[in-house]
Amino acid sequence: MKFTVRKIFQYTEEVEVEADNSTQAKKLAESTDGEVNHDDTLIDCEIIGVE
């Protein structure tokens, strides 16, 4: 299934991940690729869509 996850830092970012369930989707969405601004702390992560 494809989940759309809203990641809330000091800003909001939406990402799509392939996962078997919502728990796995949130865990996959928490990871970041590329440059990371370490001043940004993940405040919340919520599922906003499932395909």
N, C-alpha and C positions, 0 to 999 in steps of 0.2 A: 504494500500500500504506500501511497505517497502522502506524507503529512506536511502541512505548512505550519511552521512554528514561529511565533513571535518571541524574539529575544529582547528583553528590556534591560538596557544599561542606563547610562545617563541620556541615551538616545534609544530609539526603537529600530530594530532590524528584523526583517522577515526572511526566513530561509526555507527551502524545500528539502526534505530528506526522505530517503527510502527506508522504511522500517516495518517490522512485523507488528508492533504495537506502540501505543502512545508513550510508554515509559522509555522504550528504546529510542523513539523519535526525539524525545527531549534530551536524552543523553548524547545522541549524535549531533543535535543542534548546538549543544553547549560548546563543542570543540570548535576551534577556529583554524583556518588555514591562512598562511601568509603572515603579514605583519600583525602583531598584536599590540595594542596600546594597554599596557599593564595598569594604567590608572583607571581603566574601565572595569568595574566589578559587575558581574551578572546579577541583576536584582531579581528578575523573574523570567520564567520561560513557560509559555502556554501554547497549547495546540489551538490553531484557529481554523484549520481545514483538513479534510481527509478525502482522498480520491481512491 
